Structure formats: C-alpha cells, structure tokens
Amino acid sequence: MKPTGNINFVSNPLSREQLLRETVLLMFCEPLPAQCRRLENLSDKQWQSLLQWLDISGLALYFLDRMVELRRCGVLPHAVVARLEQNRSDNIDRTHGLAAESVAIQREFQGAELSYAILKGFSLCPDSVPKAELRQQFDLDFLVAEASAAKAREILESRGYRLYAISGRSWEFKINERPVTSMNDLYKDSPGRSVELHIERDVAGRPGLLSRIERREFYGISMPVLAPVDLFLGQGLHVYKHVYSGFSRASHLLEFRRHVLYHRDDTVFWEELRLAAEDNPRAVLGLGMVTQLITRAMGDFAPEALKHWTVDRLPRCAWLWIDLYGRRVVFDNYPGSKLYLILQSELAIGGAATRRGLRQALWPGKLPPAIIRASAGESLAARIRRQRLQLGHIRGRLQFHIVEGVRYLWERYRWRQNLNRPIG
C-alpha cells in the first residue's frame, strides 16, 4: 500500500539529456505541458544525442507522427525531420516484410492445423499501436500448443530457420543472421529474421490462452490473437519483465499507456481483468508497478477500476523505489542500470521470487552469449569480423558490470540509510 507521511528520500535530479528525453514522452500527453518548450532551439549535438535515444527507446517514429499530428514539425531542424521521414519510409518496408513472413509462416501453421496465436507485435494494433509501421518490431512471436510445438519447429526449419536458443518454454529461431552496424539498420528491411515459439503447456482440466483466442483479419488471412484481457495482461507483464531486468524501452511504456486509455471507460473489461488476474500476485504487482511508473513519468492516466487492486496494493518498497528511481529508469540509455536489484532484493524480503541470485546479477560468472553464431562454410574474413564484434560486446558488458555495479553499491547504501529513518 502507498506509504503515508514523509520519508527523507532525495531523488537525484535528471541530467540535461534526460530532461530532453522526458520532454519527448510528455509530447504524448493531453494537454501539452509547459516542459515541451525544451525542444526549441536545441544544438545539433543535442539533437544527435536525442535522436540516438529515440532510436534505442523505440520512440522515433511515434515522435515524428505525434509532431505531425500537433503541426509542430517547425520546431525541428530540417535535417532531423528528413532523417526521421527516411526512417519511417524504411520501416514501412520493414513492416511489410515482417508481415509477409508472418503470413507465410501462418499459412503453413494453418495448413498443418496447428493450435497457435500471435503474441505481441502485430496483435497490439490498434489497441496499443495506432499504425504498425510506426513500431520497431524485431521478431515474430507465436504462442503454440505443446502438442503442436514439434510440427511448428519442423515448419520453421523447412523454411531455413535454425534453432538458436532455448530458454524455459521459449524456442528462438533465426535465419540469415547479420549484426546491426548502425542505427539506421534498425529500420531497414533485411533478409535476417528471428522467430520465437512460446510453448503453452497442456494442463488437464485447465483451459489455456489458446482456448479463448479471437480472429482478426491480417494481410489476407484470418490471424488468431489472444482474447482482449489476455492480450492486455500479457503486455503488462512483458513491460514489467523489462523494468525488472535493468532496461525498459520507453516505447513499451507508451504502448501500454495507450492500451489502458483504449479501454479506459470500459468497466466490463476492467472487471474481467480483475477476475482473471487478482489471484495472481505477480500479475497484480507487475500491473501496479508499470502503471505507477508511467504515472510518475507522464502523469495520472489510469482509471480507478485498474488502480484500486494493483497500484493501491503495491508494497511500500515499490512505491519508494519508483519515487526515487522511476524517472531515471524510464529515461536511461541502453544498457540501463542495476538499480532494479534494489527492488528485487526488497521484494524478495517480502516473499516475491527472483529469477537469479544477487551475486550472479552483479557479476555474471560466464561470458555473454554469441551475438552471431558461426555458419557452415564461414569465410575467414567473416569469422574475424564476427569475433571482433563479439570482443567489442564483451568489453561493453564488462564496462557495464563495473560501472553499474559500483553505482548499485552506492545506491544500495543510500537506500538503507534512508529506509531506516522514521516516517513523519
């Protein structure tokens, strides 16, 4: 529950760069707050830094679309507008390419009578994403029944995909792997594709998500998607997973906010959601954390029908963590920070499960996985280029663990000192 009284936490002020990132997110509010004037008269260097964050955060094309809607493109330098318009044009081609691949895979799934549904991605339109071509989508996700998993894998491998990794009940497949060498590559269509199969376990006597799917017309086929409540809950928990993992793309928060607003006055929807999730502590915590984090960054937006059983039930440590670190986390740059470990430790004290130990998260005992795996017949030049990329990745991760590990130890000390002070 929300803590009462005052506590002597002092949140570190946002940097100049973070304040500009905050301004971008506030541009999506109604009415526009006064802070939006910060975007006027920025230097070329400031715009270059902001553009880089817009790319990484997934907000670049949403931002362009919003500025066009507001008729405020005049405050942007011509070079910035031209760059964003080119990114949008490239992303339209990329989106069409991903859609065509999704349709081709689904036709084979449907021909084999597999039980499946689309996850995330295209299923978020129009509830969260007004136009699919504005969203940065990097892979295709399918929920597949356990009995259909082997056949789904066979279909993907027959199309040239190879199994890349298995994590729990998720199988990742890739084809035509290639590294991202510049930010512009984020928007360009390429032959490289990634597909994830998420296996739904068959449990006797308990209907799963695939038992209540809905159909939606998509590029000439009837596409199965999750029921509205399941779609919303899955999206909320996906956003929470990233908040709880060190780096959360701001676009995910904006999309979830839009989803909430899409159903804002639908009392039947909120009651169905409550009945579906209220007995799941992780769902209540996750939805509450994400909703309050967005509120902290962009202002109040969620209906009481959602907040009273999620936000209002957050443990005291969650409220305090969001107040102290929330805006920094939202407007941080990739690869983020280790501040989530403070929250993880506090929630563990309260009984919430953690995915891995603190020691392992602070200093992993093994090297990061390969960015690009060796392929059959790889040339010497390709091998050298691949290994050079991997070494650069290892150096970057090492620097991250050192810098953010030291920051975590300092912030953990501050947390304990402040938490031990009396309230009021």
BELNORMO-V33481 format. One record per pair of residues at least 24 apart in sequence whose ideal C-beta (glycine too) atoms are under 10 Angstrom apart, sorted by the first residue. I is the first residue (numbers start at 0). J is the second residue. If there is no record, write none. Layout:
i->I j->J
i->I j->J
This chain:
i->0 j->310
i->0 j->311
i->0 j->312
i->0 j->313
i->0 j->314
i->0 j->315
i->0 j->318
i->1 j->291
i->1 j->310
i->1 j->311
i->1 j->312
i->1 j->313
i->1 j->314
i->1 j->315
i->1 j->317
i->1 j->318
i->2 j->313
i->2 j->314
i->2 j->315
i->2 j->316
i->2 j->317
i->2 j->318
i->2 j->319
i->2 j->322
i->2 j->422
i->3 j->315
i->3 j->422
i->3 j->423
i->4 j->421
i->4 j->422
i->4 j->423
i->5 j->420
i->5 j->421
i->5 j->422
i->5 j->423
i->6 j->315
i->6 j->318
i->6 j->319
i->6 j->322
i->6 j->323
i->6 j->417
i->6 j->418
i->6 j->420
i->6 j->421
i->6 j->422
i->6 j->423
i->7 j->416
i->7 j->417
i->7 j->418
i->7 j->420
i->7 j->421
i->7 j->422
i->8 j->319
i->8 j->320
i->8 j->322
i->8 j->323
i->8 j->324
i->8 j->413
i->8 j->414
i->8 j->416
i->8 j->417
i->8 j->418
i->8 j->420
i->9 j->323
i->9 j->413
i->9 j->417
i->10 j->322
i->10 j->323
i->10 j->324
i->10 j->325
i->10 j->326
i->10 j->327
i->11 j->323
i->11 j->324
i->11 j->326
i->11 j->327
i->11 j->410
i->11 j->413
i->12 j->326
i->12 j->327
i->13 j->326
i->13 j->327
i->13 j->329
i->13 j->330
i->14 j->327
i->14 j->330
i->15 j->45
i->15 j->48
i->16 j->45
i->16 j->48
i->16 j->49
i->16 j->51
i->16 j->52
i->16 j->330
i->16 j->332
i->17 j->52
i->17 j->326
i->17 j->327
i->17 j->329
i->17 j->330
i->17 j->331
i->17 j->332
i->18 j->326
i->18 j->330
i->19 j->45
i->19 j->46
i->19 j->48
i->19 j->49
i->19 j->52
i->19 j->330
i->20 j->48
i->20 j->49
i->20 j->52
i->20 j->53
i->20 j->56
i->20 j->58
i->20 j->249
i->20 j->296
i->20 j->326
i->20 j->329
i->20 j->330
i->20 j->331
i->20 j->332
i->21 j->249
i->21 j->296
i->21 j->297
i->21 j->326
i->21 j->329
i->21 j->330
i->22 j->49
i->22 j->330
i->23 j->49
i->23 j->52
i->23 j->53
i->23 j->56
i->23 j->58
i->23 j->59
i->23 j->61
i->23 j->62
i->23 j->65
i->23 j->66
i->23 j->249
i->23 j->253
i->23 j->330
i->24 j->56
i->24 j->58
i->24 j->61
i->24 j->62
i->24 j->249
i->24 j->250
i->24 j->252
i->24 j->253
i->24 j->256
i->24 j->293
i->24 j->296
i->24 j->297
i->24 j->326
i->24 j->329
i->24 j->330
i->25 j->296
i->25 j->297
i->25 j->298
i->26 j->58
i->26 j->61
i->26 j->62
i->26 j->65
i->26 j->66
i->26 j->68
i->26 j->69
i->26 j->71
i->27 j->58
i->27 j->61
i->27 j->62
i->27 j->65
i->27 j->68
i->27 j->69
i->27 j->253
i->27 j->256
i->27 j->257
i->27 j->297
i->28 j->256
i->28 j->297
i->28 j->298
i->28 j->300
i->29 j->260
i->29 j->298
i->29 j->300
i->31 j->69
i->31 j->71
i->32 j->297
i->32 j->298
i->35 j->69
i->35 j->71
i->35 j->74
i->36 j->74
i->38 j->62
i->38 j->66
i->38 j->71
i->38 j->74
i->38 j->75
i->39 j->71
i->39 j->74
i->39 j->75
i->40 j->74
i->41 j->74
i->41 j->75
i->41 j->76
i->41 j->79
i->42 j->76
i->43 j->76
i->43 j->78
i->43 j->79
i->46 j->75
i->46 j->76
i->46 j->78
i->46 j->79
i->46 j->82
i->47 j->78
i->47 j->79
i->47 j->82
i->48 j->332
i->49 j->79
i->50 j->78
i->50 j->79
i->50 j->82
i->50 j->83
i->50 j->86
i->50 j->182
i->51 j->182
i->51 j->332
i->51 j->333
i->52 j->249
i->52 j->330
i->52 j->331
i->52 j->332
i->52 j->333
i->53 j->79
i->53 j->83
i->53 j->86
i->53 j->182
i->53 j->249
i->53 j->250
i->54 j->83
i->54 j->86
i->54 j->135
i->54 j->181
i->54 j->182
i->54 j->183
i->54 j->185
i->54 j->186
i->54 j->333
i->55 j->135
i->55 j->182
i->55 j->185
i->55 j->246
i->55 j->248
i->55 j->249
i->55 j->250
i->55 j->332
i->55 j->333
i->55 j->334
i->56 j->135
i->56 j->246
i->56 j->247
i->56 j->248
i->56 j->249
i->56 j->250
i->56 j->251
i->56 j->252
i->56 j->253
i->56 j->329
i->56 j->330
i->56 j->331
i->56 j->332
i->56 j->333
i->57 j->133
i->57 j->134
i->57 j->135
i->57 j->136
i->57 j->137
i->57 j->185
i->57 j->248
i->57 j->249
i->57 j->250
i->57 j->251
i->57 j->252
i->57 j->253
i->57 j->254
i->58 j->133
i->58 j->135
i->58 j->248
i->58 j->249
i->58 j->250
i->58 j->252
i->58 j->253
i->59 j->83
i->59 j->86
i->59 j->87
i->59 j->90
i->59 j->133
i->59 j->135
i->59 j->182
i->59 j->185
i->59 j->186
i->59 j->250
i->60 j->84
i->60 j->86
i->60 j->87
i->60 j->89
i->60 j->90
i->60 j->91
i->60 j->130
i->60 j->132
i->60 j->133
i->60 j->134
i->60 j->135
i->60 j->186
i->60 j->250
i->61 j->128
i->61 j->129
i->61 j->130
i->61 j->133
i->61 j->134
i->61 j->135
i->61 j->249
i->61 j->250
i->61 j->253
i->61 j->254
i->61 j->257
i->62 j->133
i->62 j->250
i->62 j->253
i->63 j->87
i->63 j->133
i->64 j->129
i->64 j->130
i->64 j->132
i->64 j->133
i->65 j->133
i->65 j->253
i->82 j->182
i->82 j->183
i->83 j->186
i->85 j->183
i->85 j->186
i->86 j->135
i->86 j->182
i->86 j->183
i->86 j->185
i->86 j->186
i->86 j->187
i->87 j->130
i->87 j->132
i->87 j->133
i->87 j->186
i->88 j->132
i->88 j->186
i->89 j->132
i->89 j->183
i->89 j->184
i->89 j->185
i->89 j->186
i->89 j->187
i->89 j->188
i->90 j->131
i->90 j->132
i->90 j->133
i->90 j->134
i->90 j->135
i->90 j->136
i->90 j->185
i->90 j->186
i->90 j->187
i->90 j->188
i->91 j->130
i->91 j->131
i->91 j->132
i->91 j->133
i->91 j->186
i->91 j->188
i->92 j->132
i->92 j->186
i->92 j->187
i->92 j->188
i->93 j->132
i->93 j->135
i->93 j->136
i->93 j->137
i->93 j->185
i->93 j->186
i->93 j->187
i->93 j->188
i->93 j->189
i->94 j->120
i->94 j->121
i->94 j->130
i->94 j->131
i->94 j->132
i->94 j->133
i->94 j->134
i->94 j->135
i->94 j->136
i->94 j->186
i->94 j->188
i->95 j->131
i->95 j->132
i->95 j->188
i->95 j->218
i->96 j->187
i->96 j->188
i->96 j->189
i->96 j->190
i->96 j->192
i->97 j->121
i->97 j->131
i->97 j->136
i->97 j->137
i->97 j->138
i->97 j->139
i->97 j->188
i->97 j->192
i->98 j->131
i->98 j->132
i->98 j->136
i->98 j->139
i->98 j->217
i->98 j->218
i->98 j->219
i->99 j->188
i->99 j->218
i->100 j->139
i->100 j->158
i->100 j->174
i->100 j->190
i->100 j->192
i->100 j->194
i->101 j->136
i->101 j->139
i->101 j->140
i->101 j->141
i->101 j->192
i->101 j->194
i->101 j->217
i->101 j->218
i->101 j->220
i->101 j->222
i->102 j->217
i->102 j->218
i->102 j->219
i->102 j->220
i->102 j->222
i->103 j->158
i->103 j->220
i->104 j->139
i->104 j->141
i->104 j->151
i->104 j->154
i->104 j->155
i->104 j->158
i->104 j->160
i->104 j->192
i->104 j->194
i->105 j->139
i->105 j->141
i->105 j->217
i->105 j->218
i->105 j->220
i->105 j->221
i->105 j->222
i->105 j->223
i->106 j->219
i->106 j->220
i->107 j->150
i->107 j->151
i->107 j->153
i->107 j->154
i->107 j->155
i->107 j->157
i->107 j->158
i->108 j->141
i->108 j->143
i->108 j->147
i->108 j->150
i->108 j->151
i->108 j->154
i->108 j->155
i->108 j->223
i->109 j->220
i->109 j->221
i->109 j->222
i->109 j->223
i->110 j->154
i->111 j->147
i->111 j->150
i->111 j->151
i->111 j->153
i->111 j->154
i->112 j->147
i->112 j->150
i->113 j->141
i->113 j->143
i->113 j->144
i->113 j->146
i->113 j->147
i->113 j->148
i->113 j->150
i->113 j->151
i->113 j->154
i->114 j->142
i->114 j->143
i->114 j->144
i->114 j->145
i->114 j->146
i->114 j->147
i->114 j->148
i->114 j->151
i->114 j->199
i->114 j->201
i->114 j->207
i->114 j->209
i->114 j->210
i->114 j->212
i->114 j->223
i->115 j->141
i->115 j->142
i->115 j->143
i->115 j->144
i->115 j->147
i->115 j->148
i->115 j->151
i->115 j->196
i->115 j->197
i->115 j->199
i->115 j->209
i->115 j->212
i->115 j->223
i->116 j->140
i->116 j->141
i->116 j->142
i->116 j->143
i->116 j->144
i->116 j->197
i->116 j->199
i->116 j->208
i->116 j->209
i->116 j->211
i->116 j->212
i->116 j->213
i->116 j->214
i->116 j->222
i->116 j->223
i->116 j->224
i->116 j->225
i->116 j->226
i->116 j->229
i->116 j->230
i->117 j->141
i->117 j->142
i->117 j->212
i->117 j->215
i->117 j->217
i->117 j->222
i->117 j->223
i->117 j->224
i->117 j->225
i->117 j->230
i->118 j->142
i->118 j->143
i->118 j->195
i->118 j->196
i->118 j->197
i->118 j->208
i->118 j->224
i->118 j->225
i->118 j->229
i->118 j->230
i->118 j->233
i->118 j->234
i->118 j->237
i->119 j->195
i->119 j->197
i->119 j->225
i->119 j->230
i->119 j->233
i->119 j->234
i->119 j->237
i->119 j->251
i->119 j->254
i->121 j->215
i->121 j->217
i->121 j->218
i->121 j->222
i->121 j->224
i->122 j->213
i->122 j->215
i->122 j->217
i->122 j->222
i->122 j->223
i->122 j->224
i->122 j->225
i->122 j->230
i->122 j->233
i->122 j->234
i->123 j->224
i->123 j->230
i->123 j->234
i->123 j->254
i->123 j->255
i->123 j->257
i->123 j->258
i->124 j->215
i->124 j->217
i->124 j->224
i->125 j->257
i->125 j->261
i->126 j->227
i->126 j->230
i->126 j->231
i->126 j->234
i->126 j->254
i->126 j->257
i->126 j->258
i->126 j->259
i->126 j->260
i->126 j->261
i->126 j->262
i->127 j->230
i->127 j->231
i->127 j->234
i->127 j->250
i->127 j->251
i->127 j->253
i->127 j->254
i->127 j->255
i->127 j->256
i->127 j->257
i->127 j->258
i->127 j->259
i->127 j->260
i->127 j->261
i->128 j->250
i->128 j->253
i->128 j->254
i->128 j->257
i->128 j->258
i->129 j->254
i->129 j->257
i->129 j->261
i->131 j->217
i->133 j->250
i->134 j->250
i->134 j->254
i->135 j->185
i->135 j->186
i->135 j->248
i->135 j->250
i->137 j->179
i->137 j->185
i->137 j->191
i->137 j->192
i->137 j->193
i->138 j->171
i->138 j->172
i->138 j->173
i->138 j->192
i->138 j->193
i->138 j->194
i->138 j->195
i->139 j->172
i->139 j->192
i->139 j->193
i->139 j->194
i->139 j->195
i->139 j->196
i->140 j->169
i->140 j->171
i->140 j->193
i->140 j->194
i->140 j->195
i->140 j->196
i->140 j->197
i->140 j->237
i->141 j->170
i->141 j->194
i->141 j->195
i->141 j->196
i->141 j->197
i->141 j->198
i->141 j->223
i->142 j->195
i->142 j->196
i->142 j->197
i->142 j->198
i->142 j->199
i->142 j->207
i->142 j->208
i->142 j->209
i->142 j->212
i->142 j->223
i->142 j->224
i->142 j->225
i->142 j->229
i->142 j->233
i->143 j->168
i->143 j->170
i->143 j->196
i->143 j->197
i->143 j->198
i->143 j->199
i->143 j->209
i->144 j->198
i->144 j->199
i->144 j->200
i->144 j->201
i->144 j->207
i->144 j->208
i->144 j->209
i->144 j->210
i->145 j->198
i->145 j->199
i->145 j->200
i->145 j->201
i->145 j->202
i->145 j->207
i->145 j->209
i->146 j->198
i->146 j->199
i->146 j->201
i->147 j->196
i->147 j->198
i->147 j->199
i->147 j->209
i->148 j->196
i->148 j->197
i->148 j->198
i->148 j->199
i->151 j->194
i->151 j->196
i->151 j->198
i->152 j->196
i->152 j->198
i->155 j->192
i->155 j->194
i->155 j->196
i->158 j->192
i->158 j->194
i->159 j->190
i->159 j->192
i->160 j->192
i->160 j->193
i->160 j->194
i->161 j->372
i->161 j->374
i->162 j->196
i->163 j->193
i->163 j->194
i->163 j->195
i->163 j->368
i->163 j->369
i->163 j->372
i->164 j->195
i->164 j->368
i->164 j->369
i->164 j->372
i->165 j->196
i->165 j->198
i->166 j->195
i->167 j->197
i->167 j->198
i->168 j->196
i->168 j->197
i->168 j->198
i->168 j->199
i->168 j->200
i->169 j->195
i->169 j->196
i->169 j->197
i->169 j->198
i->170 j->194
i->170 j->195
i->170 j->196
i->170 j->197
i->170 j->198
i->171 j->195
i->171 j->196
i->172 j->196
i->173 j->371
i->173 j->372
i->175 j->374
i->176 j->369
i->176 j->370
i->176 j->371
i->176 j->372
i->176 j->374
i->176 j->385
i->177 j->371
i->178 j->370
i->178 j->371
i->178 j->384
i->178 j->385
i->178 j->388
i->178 j->389
i->178 j->392
i->179 j->370
i->179 j->388
i->180 j->388
i->191 j->371
i->197 j->233
i->208 j->232
i->208 j->233
i->226 j->271
i->226 j->275
i->227 j->258
i->227 j->261
i->227 j->262
i->227 j->265
i->227 j->268
i->227 j->271
i->227 j->272
i->228 j->262
i->228 j->268
i->228 j->269
i->228 j->270
i->228 j->271
i->228 j->272
i->228 j->273
i->228 j->274
i->228 j->275
i->228 j->276
i->229 j->272
i->229 j->275
i->230 j->258
i->231 j->255
i->231 j->258
i->231 j->259
i->231 j->261
i->231 j->262
i->231 j->268
i->231 j->269
i->231 j->271
i->231 j->272
i->231 j->275
i->231 j->276
i->231 j->286
i->231 j->305
i->232 j->272
i->232 j->275
i->232 j->276
i->232 j->279
i->232 j->282
i->232 j->285
i->232 j->286
i->233 j->282
i->234 j->258
i->234 j->286
i->234 j->289
i->235 j->259
i->235 j->272
i->235 j->276
i->235 j->282
i->235 j->285
i->235 j->286
i->235 j->287
i->235 j->288
i->235 j->289
i->235 j->290
i->235 j->305
i->235 j->309
i->236 j->276
i->236 j->279
i->236 j->281
i->236 j->282
i->236 j->284
i->236 j->285
i->236 j->286
i->236 j->289
i->237 j->285
i->237 j->289
i->238 j->285
i->238 j->286
i->238 j->288
i->238 j->289
i->238 j->290
i->238 j->292
i->238 j->293
i->239 j->281
i->239 j->282
i->239 j->284
i->239 j->285
i->239 j->286
i->239 j->287
i->239 j->288
i->239 j->289
i->239 j->290
i->239 j->292
i->240 j->285
i->240 j->289
i->240 j->354
i->241 j->289
i->241 j->335
i->241 j->339
i->242 j->285
i->242 j->288
i->242 j->289
i->242 j->292
i->242 j->321
i->242 j->325
i->242 j->328
i->242 j->329
i->242 j->335
i->242 j->339
i->242 j->342
i->243 j->284
i->243 j->285
i->243 j->288
i->243 j->289
i->243 j->339
i->243 j->340
i->243 j->342
i->243 j->343
i->243 j->346
i->243 j->351
i->243 j->353
i->243 j->354
i->244 j->335
i->244 j->339
i->244 j->343
i->244 j->354
i->244 j->360
i->245 j->328
i->245 j->331
i->245 j->333
i->245 j->334
i->245 j->335
i->245 j->336
i->245 j->337
i->245 j->338
i->245 j->339
i->245 j->340
i->245 j->360
i->245 j->399
i->245 j->403
i->246 j->328
i->246 j->331
i->246 j->332
i->246 j->333
i->246 j->334
i->246 j->335
i->246 j->336
i->246 j->339
i->247 j->289
i->247 j->292
i->247 j->328
i->247 j->329
i->247 j->331
i->247 j->335
i->247 j->339
i->248 j->329
i->248 j->333
i->248 j->335
i->249 j->293
i->249 j->296
i->249 j->297
i->249 j->328
i->249 j->329
i->249 j->330
i->249 j->331
i->251 j->289
i->252 j->289
i->252 j->290
i->252 j->292
i->252 j->293
i->252 j->296
i->252 j->297
i->252 j->329
i->253 j->293
i->253 j->296
i->253 j->297
i->255 j->286
i->255 j->289
i->255 j->290
i->255 j->292
i->255 j->293
i->256 j->289
i->256 j->290
i->256 j->293
i->256 j->294
i->256 j->296
i->256 j->297
i->256 j->300
i->256 j->301
i->257 j->300
i->259 j->286
i->259 j->289
i->259 j->290
i->259 j->293
i->259 j->300
i->259 j->301
i->259 j->302
i->259 j->305
i->260 j->300
i->260 j->301
i->260 j->302
i->262 j->302
i->262 j->304
i->262 j->305
i->263 j->300
i->263 j->301
i->263 j->302
i->263 j->304
i->263 j->305
i->264 j->302
i->264 j->304
i->265 j->302
i->265 j->304
i->266 j->302
i->266 j->304
i->267 j->304
i->268 j->304
i->268 j->305
i->269 j->301
i->269 j->302
i->269 j->303
i->269 j->304
i->269 j->305
i->269 j->306
i->269 j->307
i->269 j->308
i->270 j->304
i->272 j->304
i->272 j->305
i->272 j->308
i->272 j->309
i->273 j->304
i->273 j->305
i->273 j->307
i->273 j->308
i->273 j->309
i->276 j->308
i->276 j->309
i->277 j->308
i->277 j->309
i->277 j->312
i->280 j->312
i->280 j->350
i->280 j->351
i->280 j->352
i->281 j->351
i->281 j->352
i->282 j->309
i->283 j->308
i->283 j->309
i->283 j->310
i->283 j->312
i->283 j->313
i->284 j->309
i->284 j->312
i->284 j->313
i->284 j->314
i->284 j->317
i->284 j->346
i->284 j->349
i->284 j->351
i->285 j->309
i->286 j->310
i->286 j->312
i->286 j->313
i->287 j->311
i->287 j->312
i->287 j->313
i->287 j->314
i->287 j->317
i->287 j->318
i->287 j->321
i->288 j->313
i->288 j->314
i->288 j->317
i->288 j->318
i->288 j->320
i->288 j->321
i->288 j->325
i->288 j->342
i->288 j->346
i->291 j->317
i->291 j->318
i->291 j->320
i->291 j->321
i->291 j->322
i->291 j->325
i->292 j->317
i->292 j->320
i->292 j->321
i->292 j->324
i->292 j->325
i->292 j->326
i->292 j->328
i->292 j->329
i->293 j->325
i->293 j->329
i->294 j->321
i->294 j->325
i->295 j->321
i->295 j->322
i->295 j->324
i->295 j->325
i->295 j->326
i->295 j->328
i->295 j->329
i->296 j->321
i->296 j->325
i->296 j->326
i->296 j->328
i->296 j->329
i->296 j->330
i->297 j->329
i->314 j->342
i->314 j->345
i->314 j->346
i->314 j->348
i->314 j->349
i->314 j->350
i->314 j->351
i->315 j->345
i->315 j->349
i->315 j->418
i->315 j->422
i->316 j->341
i->316 j->342
i->316 j->344
i->316 j->345
i->316 j->346
i->316 j->348
i->316 j->349
i->316 j->414
i->316 j->418
i->317 j->342
i->317 j->345
i->317 j->346
i->317 j->349
i->317 j->351
i->319 j->345
i->319 j->414
i->319 j->417
i->319 j->418
i->320 j->345
i->320 j->346
i->320 j->414
i->323 j->410
i->323 j->413
i->323 j->414
i->323 j->417
i->324 j->410
i->324 j->414
i->327 j->410
i->333 j->399
i->334 j->395
i->334 j->396
i->334 j->398
i->334 j->399
i->334 j->400
i->334 j->403
i->335 j->399
i->335 j->403
i->336 j->399
i->336 j->402
i->336 j->403
i->336 j->406
i->336 j->407
i->336 j->410
i->337 j->361
i->337 j->399
i->337 j->400
i->337 j->402
i->337 j->403
i->337 j->404
i->337 j->405
i->337 j->406
i->337 j->407
i->337 j->408
i->337 j->410
i->337 j->411
i->338 j->403
i->338 j->406
i->338 j->407
i->338 j->410
i->338 j->411
i->338 j->414
i->339 j->407
i->340 j->403
i->340 j->404
i->340 j->407
i->340 j->410
i->340 j->411
i->341 j->407
i->341 j->410
i->341 j->411
i->341 j->413
i->341 j->414
i->341 j->415
i->342 j->414
i->344 j->411
i->344 j->414
i->345 j->414
i->345 j->418
i->357 j->407
i->357 j->411
i->360 j->400
i->360 j->404
i->360 j->407
i->361 j->400
i->361 j->403
i->361 j->404
i->361 j->407
i->361 j->408
i->362 j->400
i->362 j->401
i->362 j->404
i->363 j->396
i->363 j->400
i->366 j->392
i->366 j->393
i->366 j->396
i->366 j->397
i->367 j->392
i->367 j->393
i->367 j->395
i->367 j->396
i->367 j->397
i->368 j->392
